[in-house]
Amino acid sequence: MLIAFEGLDQSGKETQARALGTTLASAGHIVRAVSFPDYETPIGIELGKALAGERKFGAEVMQLLYVANRFEHKPQLIQWLAAGDAVVCDRYRASSVAYGEAQGLDATWLEEIQRDLPQPTVTVLLDISPETAVVRKRAGRDLYERDLHLLSRVRASYLRQAEAGWVVIDASQSREAVTAAVASAVLPRLSPR
């Protein structure tokens, strides 16, 4: 199974992915955690420089780099899934659709260039407003995190995509409440170990 956590920065994706991973491991699953972008790969290093303002890439190039960063991990993802492991992703395919669409790119194209990546079993949207994201992280915000109008469009794209049957959690609640909501919504959708 592949569980993807999506949402704006500071929505709690890393925290909730870790919490769900712990729950799944306690239930006997082998859990593999992946976070995208992976800034340790050659493509990830370029993404990090772009987000820090050291590189100037257009929206298409940025999304192609994000997608390529996921493809760097495709063989490992396939191996883990074939072994029956639970793969928990902090960001995955929908992020490129949300951020690309918010920058005027075609959502169908963004989905098509990722069609050969493994499909998520469950996608969890941790929904917060851009204003909440700013309150949670006031300093050290990257290029995208500083643009509230962009983040509003990103959120709208996520909510549109979520209509396909995602789990949507109000992530403005307490961490404990979000963890409980994720577990109660996601665990029944997964096959037992």
C-alpha angles and dihedrals in degrees: 000000000000118000116191122198114205135178144101120309111280092027090117100256095142093045094047094043089054092047093050090046090055091049092049092047089051088054090056102264123137101235125206117191122205129177124199131242094039102205092192096073124081091254091044091054089056090049091052091052091049093050090050090053095250093116130041113216128161121242093263093052092047092053092045088053092049091050092045088052089058091046088056085066098040097100091051092046091051092048093051094046092048088053090054095249123151109244114200115192127198095210123350140165099333092061092069090049093049098045095037094048089048087057094051100265122140112266092209091056091047090053093044095054088056099045092107093057117094113275117241117249089209130007118203119200112203098201122206133149120254088245091058089050090055092050090052093051117024100163134045095028116167128229094280096038091060095057109081094179090054091047091052089056091045090054091049090053092049091051091048091050091047090065086079090078105283124153107253118198127185097237094188087083123093117292090249093051091050091048091052092046092050093050094047092047100040107035096063089054093058128082115245120254 
